[in-house]
Amino acid sequence: MPLNEDEKAELVAYLDGELDEASTQALEAKIAADPDARAELDALQQTWGMLDFLPKSSPSPNFTNRTMERLTL
């Protein structure tokens, strides 16, 4: 059965190292027992890995000035 949004968010928190020890252990047990959870985790890990290959963008030289002008309007 596909994971719901809360379960997917928990996997993201797991990958980010944001879960406490008890939550991490519980999720690792779920990943070991649930092929859907394992597949979702694998897909997220692949996605994270591909992000390193995207070009890095940087703001234009006048980004700060333009932003501050818009905020003061």
N, C-alpha and C positions, 0 to 999 in steps of 0.2 A: 504494500500500500504506500503511495507517495507520502512524503513528509509534509506536514503542515508548515505554515510560516514561522511559528514559534520554534519548531524543531530545527528548521533551517537556520534561524537566528542563533540558536544554541550552538550549532556546528560552526558558525562564523565566530562566535565568542570563543569557542574551543580553539580554533585555529589562531585567533589573536592572543591566546593565553589569558583570557579574562575570567575564566571559570575558577572557582575555588577547588580545593583538592577533592572534596566529596562529589561535587558536580562533575568534575573531570573523570573520576573513576566510574561514576554512573553512566556517563556518556560513552566512555570507552567500552564498557560492557554492552551497551546498546549497539554500538558500531560493530562489535564482534559478533553479535547475535542477529542483527538485522541487515540483510543485503541491501535494502533500499537506503538505509542510513550510510552504509559503507560506500555505496555508489555515489551518493550525494557528496560525501566527504572527499572522495577521489576527484570528483568534478570540480569542487571548490579549490582543492589543492592545485589542480591543473590550471585553473583560472588565475590563481595567485601567482603561479610560476610564469604565466604568460605576461602578466603585468610588467615584469621587469624588462620585457622586450619592446614595450611601447615607447615612442619618443617622449622625451621630457619636454614639457612646455614651460614657458616662463612668461610672466606678465609683461606688457609693453612698458616702456620707460615712463609713460605718463599715467599709468594705471592708478596710482595712489591719488594723484591730483584729480583725475576724472571721477574717481569714487567719492572723494571728499566733496567735490562740487555737487554731485548728485545728492549727497546726504544733507547738504545745507539748503537745498531747494525745498 
